[in-house]
């Protein structure tokens, strides 16, 4: 364990001073054990050691959280507050996130394996920005006066619309970006006046627990925010089916998302789905190849490939195909891999054992289907000395000569495995890019601006990056096409997902 972690800007944190207490449930403003007292350890993927014990909620606990959130919405002050009042509290949450940023970054890294170089400088500031941004939006949720054609009686009317909160929102979030993907749901839901129940991924609950503490410290009223940790298959199912929940905001796999949609149908819940991806990133021969290769490298290997927008399919124009591959291999060879608490490391362990096993299986599929392994394709020892094989470390992996129907081309791997395919024409590249069930993100690299815009319009994906990849901002909407889901997160557009629109007619005669 590092005694201290010093970053390039001179800031430092001392992880040995950050003791992680056992995690409890947060229901109706109180910290409590699970109803049956059951706990389960959360595991550090770099060491395979238990970090602390986490309460495992039961159906009884989930029901208590729903009742608390329901009462807080129906009878409590939060929906009735002005947007200014809610905004002040959310802004304070943003301040507290930055104040406790070192601890949040440390928790994220030891729980998920994300290099602290990213959790400290990317995830913490972006989560704070989410609460600042939606704290500002809270006072701007407004309806409109409308001019209507006179009815047959020619009676004068005043017509206007109101934007009102939905009610109780269940936010079900994944393991790969525990902080950011919690904030993308919780901040706008609260800004709109809803109450929230947060169910984080069972393997990465530590930053969710800290966020609940910060929300309470900021002055969120009792029952407005509730946290339940535990098995998603059991607790998530309660949230999805319960008539007291008005909306499910979910990020996760497409298969799980389909199940949520089906199970929520009987209660006609509003649902938004940010689901899987198999994003295509294409490099044309006229691109700035150094820049394009760097973007492609981070597009797939950032966060160990455990990112839904990963540019896991790289399409390269044939005349520069080998040159691009050679540059990518050199990038991988020079990559700093190992202990995610080392601030010089940019590639750490996979999030848990099941991820490690899944990646191993897909590498085997790549071999079986005839792709050519260029680099990686095996676990690695971060110590490099043969003394320890602990940790879920897997080499960044590149397969070339990947063709349309291979499993590594068609199926989401959600890990550091890149499939590279050559193309000859723009039309072929577009057909290949759109040739999966997914449509979350895409990328195009070219110096020809007309071609860039033409290809961006042709992509059947919710985001297209031109001459870059994996850039995000709280003001820019994000979401998918096809099997990558529906609804948008971020930006002002997300508020449509957390409010009703009511029309009001007033007879002025």
C-alpha positions as CSV (number, residue, x, y, z in Angstrom):
1,X,0.0,0.0,0.0
2,X,1.3,3.4,-0.9
3,X,2.0,5.7,2.1
4,X,1.0,8.7,0.0
5,X,0.0,9.4,-3.6
6,X,1.5,12.5,-5.2
7,X,0.1,13.8,-8.5
8,X,1.8,15.8,-11.2
9,X,0.2,19.0,-9.9
10,X,1.7,18.5,-6.5
11,X,-1.5,17.4,-4.7
12,X,-1.2,14.3,-2.5
13,X,-3.5,11.9,-0.7
14,X,-2.6,9.4,2.0
15,X,-4.7,6.3,1.5
16,X,-3.5,4.6,4.6
17,X,-5.3,7.3,6.6
18,X,-8.6,6.5,4.8
19,X,-10.3,3.7,6.8
20,X,-13.3,2.3,5.0
21,X,-16.1,1.6,7.5
22,X,-18.6,-1.1,6.9
23,X,-21.3,0.0,4.5
24,X,-24.9,0.4,5.7
25,X,-28.2,1.2,4.1
26,X,-29.5,4.8,4.1
27,X,-33.2,4.9,4.4
28,X,-35.4,7.8,5.5
29,X,-32.4,9.8,6.6
30,X,-31.0,7.0,8.8
31,X,-28.1,4.6,8.5
32,X,-29.2,1.0,9.2
33,X,-28.2,-2.6,8.9
34,X,-30.1,-4.9,6.5
35,X,-33.3,-6.3,8.0
36,X,-31.7,-9.7,8.5
37,X,-28.2,-8.4,9.3
38,X,-26.6,-10.0,6.3
39,X,-23.4,-8.5,4.8
40,X,-21.0,-9.3,2.1
41,X,-17.4,-8.1,1.5
42,X,-16.6,-5.8,-1.4
43,X,-13.3,-6.9,-3.0
44,X,-10.3,-4.9,-4.2
45,X,-9.7,-6.2,-7.7
46,X,-6.0,-5.3,-7.5
47,X,-5.4,-7.6,-4.6
48,X,-8.5,-9.8,-4.4
49,X,-8.7,-8.9,-0.7
50,X,-11.8,-7.8,1.2
51,X,-12.0,-4.0,1.7
52,X,-15.0,-3.9,4.1
53,X,-18.4,-5.5,4.7
54,X,-21.5,-4.1,2.9
55,X,-25.1,-4.5,4.0
56,X,-27.1,-6.7,1.7
57,X,-30.6,-5.3,1.5
58,X,-33.7,-7.6,1.6
59,X,-37.0,-7.1,0.0
60,X,-38.2,-5.7,3.3
61,X,-35.5,-3.0,3.2
62,X,-36.3,-2.2,-0.4
63,X,-40.0,-1.8,0.5
64,X,-39.0,0.5,3.4
65,X,-36.9,2.7,1.1
66,X,-39.9,2.9,-1.4
67,X,-42.3,3.9,1.4
68,X,-39.8,6.5,2.7
69,X,-39.3,8.0,-0.8
70,X,-43.1,7.8,-1.5
71,X,-43.9,9.7,1.7
72,X,-41.2,12.3,1.1
73,X,-42.6,13.0,-2.3
74,X,-46.3,12.9,-1.4
75,X,-46.1,14.8,1.9
76,X,-42.6,16.2,2.2
77,X,-41.1,19.6,1.4
78,X,-38.8,18.7,-1.5
79,X,-41.2,18.8,-4.5
80,X,-42.8,21.9,-3.1
81,X,-39.5,23.8,-2.7
82,X,-38.6,26.4,-5.3
83,X,-36.0,25.5,-7.8
84,X,-33.7,28.0,-6.2
85,X,-33.9,26.2,-2.8
86,X,-33.2,22.8,-4.4
87,X,-30.5,24.3,-6.5
88,X,-28.7,25.7,-3.4
89,X,-28.6,22.2,-1.8
90,X,-27.4,20.5,-5.0
91,X,-24.7,23.1,-5.4
92,X,-23.6,22.4,-1.8
93,X,-23.3,18.7,-2.8
94,X,-21.0,19.7,-5.6
95,X,-18.8,21.6,-3.1
96,X,-18.7,18.6,-0.7
97,X,-17.7,16.3,-3.5
98,X,-14.7,18.4,-4.3
99,X,-13.9,18.8,-0.6
100,X,-13.9,15.0,-0.2
101,X,-12.5,14.3,-3.6
102,X,-9.4,12.5,-2.4
103,X,-11.5,10.0,-0.4
104,X,-13.9,9.5,-3.3
105,X,-11.1,8.9,-5.7
106,X,-9.5,6.4,-3.4
107,X,-12.7,4.5,-2.8
108,X,-13.4,4.4,-6.6
109,X,-9.9,3.0,-7.3
110,X,-9.7,0.3,-4.6
111,X,-13.3,-0.8,-5.3
112,X,-13.3,-0.8,-9.1
113,X,-9.6,-0.9,-10.2
114,X,-9.9,2.4,-12.1
115,X,-6.4,4.1,-12.1
116,X,-6.4,6.9,-9.5
117,X,-4.9,9.1,-12.1
118,X,-8.4,9.1,-13.7
119,X,-10.6,8.8,-10.7
120,X,-8.9,11.8,-9.1
121,X,-8.7,14.1,-12.1
122,X,-11.7,13.0,-14.2
123,X,-14.4,11.3,-12.2
124,X,-14.4,13.5,-9.1
125,X,-14.5,16.8,-11.0
126,X,-17.1,15.5,-13.4
127,X,-19.4,14.3,-10.7
128,X,-19.1,17.7,-8.9
129,X,-20.0,19.4,-12.2
130,X,-23.1,17.3,-12.5
131,X,-24.5,18.7,-9.2
132,X,-23.4,22.2,-10.0
133,X,-25.0,22.0,-13.5
134,X,-28.3,20.6,-12.3
135,X,-28.3,22.8,-9.3
136,X,-28.4,25.7,-11.8
137,X,-31.0,23.9,-14.0
138,X,-33.3,23.4,-11.0
139,X,-34.6,27.0,-11.1
140,X,-35.0,26.9,-14.9
141,X,-37.6,24.0,-15.1
142,X,-40.5,26.0,-16.4
143,X,-43.6,25.7,-18.6
144,X,-44.7,28.0,-21.4
145,X,-47.7,30.2,-22.3
146,X,-49.2,29.0,-25.5
147,X,-51.3,30.9,-28.1
148,X,-54.1,28.8,-29.4
149,X,-56.7,29.2,-32.1
150,X,-60.0,30.5,-30.8
151,X,-62.5,27.6,-30.3
152,X,-65.8,27.7,-32.1
153,X,-67.4,29.7,-29.3
154,X,-64.7,32.4,-29.7
155,X,-64.3,32.3,-25.9
156,X,-61.0,33.9,-24.9
157,X,-58.6,31.4,-23.2
158,X,-55.3,31.4,-21.5
159,X,-53.3,28.3,-22.0
160,X,-50.0,27.3,-20.5
161,X,-47.9,24.3,-19.5
162,X,-46.3,23.2,-16.3
163,X,-43.3,20.9,-15.7
164,X,-43.9,18.7,-12.7
165,X,-41.7,16.0,-11.1
166,X,-42.6,12.4,-11.8
167,X,-42.5,11.1,-8.2
168,X,-40.2,8.3,-7.0
169,X,-37.2,7.5,-9.2
170,X,-35.2,4.3,-8.8
171,X,-31.6,4.8,-10.2
172,X,-29.9,1.5,-10.9
173,X,-26.3,2.1,-11.8
174,X,-23.4,-0.1,-13.1
175,X,-19.9,-0.9,-11.8
176,X,-17.7,0.7,-14.4
177,X,-18.2,4.4,-13.6
178,X,-19.8,4.3,-10.1
179,X,-19.5,8.0,-9.4
180,X,-20.3,9.6,-12.7
181,X,-23.2,7.3,-13.7
182,X,-24.8,7.7,-10.3
183,X,-24.6,11.5,-10.7
184,X,-26.0,11.5,-14.2
185,X,-29.3,10.2,-12.7
186,X,-29.4,11.4,-9.1
187,X,-28.6,15.1,-9.8
188,X,-31.3,15.8,-12.5
189,X,-33.9,13.7,-10.7
190,X,-33.4,15.7,-7.5
191,X,-33.2,19.0,-9.4
192,X,-36.7,18.3,-10.9
193,X,-38.2,17.7,-7.4
194,X,-38.3,13.9,-7.5
195,X,-37.3,11.6,-4.6
196,X,-34.7,8.9,-5.3
197,X,-33.7,5.4,-4.4
198,X,-30.2,4.5,-5.5
199,X,-29.3,0.9,-6.1
200,X,-25.5,0.8,-7.1
201,X,-23.7,-2.1,-8.6
202,X,-23.2,-4.8,-5.9
203,X,-19.4,-5.0,-6.6
204,X,-18.7,-1.2,-6.4
205,X,-20.8,0.4,-3.7
206,X,-18.1,2.4,-1.8
207,X,-18.5,5.8,-3.6
208,X,-22.3,5.5,-3.5
209,X,-22.2,5.2,0.3
210,X,-20.0,8.3,0.5
211,X,-22.3,10.2,-1.8
212,X,-25.2,9.4,0.4
213,X,-23.3,10.8,3.3
214,X,-22.6,14.0,1.4
215,X,-26.2,14.4,0.3
216,X,-27.3,14.2,3.9
217,X,-24.6,16.7,5.0
218,X,-25.8,19.1,2.3
219,X,-29.3,19.1,3.8
220,X,-31.4,16.7,1.7
221,X,-34.6,16.2,3.7
222,X,-35.4,12.7,5.1
223,X,-36.6,10.2,2.6
224,X,-35.7,12.3,-0.4
225,X,-32.6,10.2,-1.1
226,X,-32.3,6.6,-0.1
227,X,-29.5,4.1,-0.7
228,X,-29.9,0.3,-0.8
229,X,-27.0,-2.0,-1.5
230,X,-27.1,-5.7,-2.3
231,X,-27.9,-8.2,-5.0
232,X,-29.3,-6.6,-8.1
233,X,-31.2,-9.7,-9.2
234,X,-33.3,-9.5,-6.0
235,X,-33.5,-5.9,-5.0
236,X,-33.5,-4.5,-8.5
237,X,-36.5,-6.7,-9.3
238,X,-38.4,-5.3,-6.3
239,X,-37.8,-1.7,-7.5
240,X,-38.8,-2.5,-11.1
241,X,-42.1,-4.2,-10.2
242,X,-43.2,-2.0,-7.3
243,X,-46.2,0.2,-8.1
244,X,-44.8,2.9,-5.7
245,X,-41.9,3.6,-8.2
246,X,-42.7,6.0,-11.0
247,X,-39.5,5.8,-13.0
248,X,-36.5,3.5,-13.5
249,X,-33.3,5.1,-14.7
250,X,-30.9,2.3,-15.7
251,X,-27.4,1.9,-17.1
252,X,-26.2,-1.6,-17.8
253,X,-26.2,-4.4,-20.2
254,X,-28.8,-4.7,-23.0
255,X,-30.1,-8.1,-21.7
256,X,-30.7,-6.8,-18.2
257,X,-32.3,-3.6,-19.7
258,X,-34.8,-5.7,-21.7
259,X,-35.7,-7.6,-18.6
260,X,-36.4,-4.3,-16.7
261,X,-38.6,-3.1,-19.5
262,X,-40.6,-6.3,-19.5
263,X,-41.0,-6.4,-15.7
264,X,-41.9,-2.7,-15.4
265,X,-44.7,-2.9,-18.0
266,X,-47.5,-4.0,-15.6
267,X,-47.1,-0.7,-13.6
268,X,-46.5,1.5,-16.7
269,X,-43.3,3.0,-15.3
270,X,-41.4,5.6,-17.2
271,X,-38.0,4.0,-18.1
272,X,-34.8,5.2,-19.6
273,X,-32.2,2.8,-20.8
274,X,-28.5,3.5,-21.3
275,X,-27.4,0.1,-22.5
276,X,-24.6,-1.7,-24.2
277,X,-22.4,-0.8,-27.1
278,X,-20.1,-2.1,-29.8
279,X,-18.9,1.2,-31.1
280,X,-17.1,1.6,-34.4
281,X,-14.1,4.0,-34.7
282,X,-13.0,4.5,-38.3
283,X,-9.6,5.9,-39.5
284,X,-9.4,7.1,-43.1
285,X,-6.1,7.2,-44.9
286,X,-6.2,11.0,-45.0
287,X,-6.4,11.3,-41.2
288,X,-3.7,12.7,-39.0
289,X,-2.5,9.2,-38.1
290,X,-0.6,10.0,-34.9
291,X,-3.7,11.8,-33.5
292,X,-6.1,9.1,-34.8
293,X,-4.1,6.2,-33.3
294,X,-3.9,8.0,-29.9
295,X,-7.6,8.5,-30.0
296,X,-8.2,4.8,-31.0
297,X,-5.8,3.7,-28.2
298,X,-7.6,5.6,-25.5
299,X,-11.0,4.9,-27.1
300,X,-10.6,1.2,-26.3
301,X,-8.2,0.9,-23.4
302,X,-9.4,3.9,-21.3
303,X,-10.8,2.5,-18.0
304,X,-9.5,-1.0,-19.1
305,X,-12.2,-1.1,-21.9
306,X,-14.9,-1.2,-19.2
307,X,-16.8,1.6,-20.8
308,X,-20.0,1.3,-22.8
309,X,-18.7,3.7,-25.5
310,X,-15.5,1.8,-26.0
311,X,-14.3,2.0,-29.6
312,X,-14.0,-1.8,-29.6
313,X,-14.2,-2.0,-33.4
314,X,-11.5,-0.2,-35.3
315,X,-12.1,0.2,-39.0
316,X,-9.0,1.3,-40.9
317,X,-8.7,2.2,-44.6
318,X,-6.6,-0.6,-46.2
319,X,-3.7,1.7,-47.5
320,X,-2.8,2.6,-43.9
321,X,-4.0,-0.6,-42.2
322,X,-0.6,-2.0,-41.2
323,X,0.8,1.3,-40.3
324,X,-2.0,2.0,-37.8
325,X,-1.7,-1.5,-36.3
326,X,2.0,-1.1,-35.8
327,X,1.5,2.3,-34.1
328,X,-1.2,0.8,-31.8
329,X,1.0,-2.1,-30.8
330,X,3.8,0.4,-29.9
331,X,1.3,2.3,-27.7
332,X,0.3,-0.8,-25.9
333,X,3.9,-1.9,-25.4
334,X,4.7,1.5,-23.8
335,X,1.6,1.6,-21.7
336,X,2.0,1.9,-17.9
337,X,0.1,-1.0,-16.4
338,X,-0.2,-2.2,-12.8
339,X,-1.3,-1.0,-9.4
340,X,-4.1,1.5,-9.9
341,X,-3.0,3.4,-6.8
342,X,0.2,4.3,-8.6
343,X,-0.5,7.8,-10.2
344,X,1.7,6.9,-13.2
345,X,-0.4,3.9,-14.1
346,X,-3.1,4.3,-16.7
347,X,-4.2,0.6,-17.0
348,X,-5.3,-1.4,-13.9
349,X,-7.1,-4.6,-13.1
350,X,-10.5,-5.5,-14.4
351,X,-13.4,-4.8,-11.9
352,X,-13.9,-8.4,-10.7
353,X,-13.4,-12.1,-11.3
354,X,-16.5,-12.4,-13.6
355,X,-15.1,-9.7,-15.8
356,X,-11.7,-11.4,-15.9
357,X,-13.4,-14.7,-16.9
358,X,-15.5,-13.0,-19.6
359,X,-12.6,-11.3,-21.2
360,X,-10.6,-14.6,-21.2
361,X,-13.5,-16.3,-22.9
362,X,-13.8,-13.7,-25.7
363,X,-10.1,-13.9,-26.4
364,X,-10.6,-17.6,-26.9
365,X,-13.5,-16.8,-29.2
366,X,-11.2,-14.5,-31.2
367,X,-8.8,-17.4,-31.7
368,X,-11.5,-19.9,-32.6
369,X,-13.1,-17.6,-35.2
370,X,-9.8,-16.9,-37.0
371,X,-8.8,-13.4,-36.0
372,X,-5.1,-12.7,-35.7
373,X,-3.8,-11.9,-32.2
374,X,-1.2,-9.0,-32.5
375,X,-0.6,-8.3,-28.8
376,X,-2.0,-9.3,-25.4
377,X,-4.5,-12.1,-25.0
378,X,-3.4,-13.2,-21.6
379,X,-3.3,-12.2,-17.9
380,X,-0.3,-10.3,-16.6
381,X,1.5,-10.0,-13.3
382,X,1.6,-6.4,-12.2
383,X,4.6,-7.1,-10.0
384,X,6.6,-8.5,-12.8
385,X,8.6,-10.7,-10.5
386,X,6.6,-13.9,-10.3
387,X,5.9,-13.6,-6.6
388,X,2.2,-12.9,-6.8
389,X,-0.6,-13.6,-9.2
390,X,-3.2,-11.8,-7.2
391,X,-5.5,-9.3,-9.0
392,X,-7.7,-9.5,-12.0
393,X,-5.1,-8.1,-14.5
394,X,-5.5,-8.8,-18.2
395,X,-3.3,-7.5,-21.0
396,X,-4.6,-4.9,-23.5
397,X,-5.4,-7.1,-26.5
398,X,-5.5,-6.4,-30.2
399,X,-7.0,-8.8,-32.8
400,X,-6.6,-7.9,-36.5
401,X,-8.2,-9.3,-39.6
402,X,-11.5,-9.4,-37.7
403,X,-14.5,-9.9,-40.1
404,X,-18.2,-9.1,-39.8
405,X,-19.6,-12.3,-38.3
406,X,-17.0,-12.9,-35.6
407,X,-18.2,-12.9,-32.0
408,X,-15.5,-10.3,-31.1
409,X,-17.0,-8.0,-33.7
410,X,-20.7,-8.5,-33.0
411,X,-20.9,-8.9,-29.3
412,X,-20.1,-6.5,-26.5
413,X,-17.1,-7.6,-24.6
414,X,-16.8,-4.7,-22.1
415,X,-13.1,-5.1,-21.7
416,X,-9.7,-4.3,-23.3
417,X,-10.1,-6.3,-26.5
418,X,-9.9,-4.4,-29.8
419,X,-11.0,-5.9,-33.1
420,X,-9.4,-4.3,-36.2
421,X,-11.0,-4.6,-39.7
422,X,-9.8,-3.1,-43.0
423,X,-12.1,-1.3,-45.5
424,X,-11.7,0.1,-49.0
425,X,-14.4,2.6,-49.4
426,X,-16.4,5.1,-47.4
427,X,-19.6,3.2,-48.2
428,X,-18.1,-0.1,-46.9
429,X,-16.9,1.6,-43.8
430,X,-20.3,3.0,-43.0
431,X,-22.0,-0.4,-43.6
432,X,-19.5,-2.1,-41.3
433,X,-19.9,0.5,-38.7
434,X,-23.7,0.2,-38.7
435,X,-23.6,-3.6,-38.9
436,X,-24.4,-4.6,-35.4
437,X,-27.4,-4.4,-33.1
438,X,-25.8,-1.6,-31.1
439,X,-25.7,2.1,-31.7
440,X,-24.2,4.0,-28.7
441,X,-21.2,5.8,-30.1
442,X,-19.0,6.1,-33.1
443,X,-15.8,7.9,-34.3
444,X,-14.4,9.1,-37.6
445,X,-10.9,10.4,-38.3
446,X,-10.2,12.3,-41.5
447,X,-8.8,15.7,-42.6
448,X,-11.7,16.0,-45.1
449,X,-14.3,18.0,-43.2
450,X,-17.1,17.2,-45.7
451,X,-16.4,13.5,-45.4
452,X,-16.4,13.8,-41.6
453,X,-19.8,15.4,-41.5
454,X,-21.2,13.1,-44.1
455,X,-20.1,10.0,-42.2
456,X,-21.2,11.4,-38.8
457,X,-24.7,11.8,-40.3
458,X,-24.7,8.2,-41.6
459,X,-23.7,6.7,-38.2
460,X,-26.7,5.0,-36.5
461,X,-25.4,6.0,-33.1
462,X,-26.2,8.5,-30.4
463,X,-22.8,10.1,-30.4
464,X,-20.2,10.6,-33.1
465,X,-16.7,12.0,-32.3
466,X,-14.7,13.5,-35.2
467,X,-10.9,13.4,-34.8
468,X,-11.2,12.6,-31.1
469,X,-12.9,10.0,-28.9
470,X,-14.6,9.5,-25.5
471,X,-15.1,13.2,-24.7
472,X,-18.0,14.1,-22.4
473,X,-19.5,17.2,-20.8
474,X,-22.4,17.6,-18.5
475,X,-24.1,19.9,-21.0
476,X,-24.0,17.5,-24.0
477,X,-26.8,14.9,-24.2
478,X,-25.8,11.2,-24.3
479,X,-27.6,8.0,-25.2
480,X,-28.0,5.3,-27.8
481,X,-29.9,4.0,-30.8
482,X,-31.1,0.5,-31.4
483,X,-30.1,-2.1,-28.7
484,X,-28.0,0.6,-27.0
485,X,-31.2,2.0,-25.4
486,X,-33.4,5.1,-25.4
487,X,-33.7,8.3,-23.6
488,X,-30.9,10.8,-23.0
489,X,-28.7,11.6,-20.1
490,X,-26.9,14.9,-19.5
491,X,-27.7,18.3,-20.9
492,X,-31.1,20.0,-20.5
493,X,-32.6,17.2,-22.6
494,X,-32.5,14.8,-19.7
495,X,-35.1,16.9,-17.8
496,X,-37.8,15.5,-20.1
497,X,-37.1,12.1,-18.5
498,X,-37.7,13.4,-14.9
499,X,-40.8,15.6,-15.4
500,X,-44.4,15.5,-16.6
501,X,-45.8,18.2,-18.8
502,X,-49.2,19.4,-17.7
503,X,-51.4,21.6,-19.9
504,X,-53.7,24.1,-18.2
505,X,-56.6,25.9,-19.9
506,X,-58.3,28.9,-18.4
507,X,-61.6,30.3,-19.6
508,X,-61.2,34.1,-19.5
509,X,-64.7,35.0,-20.4
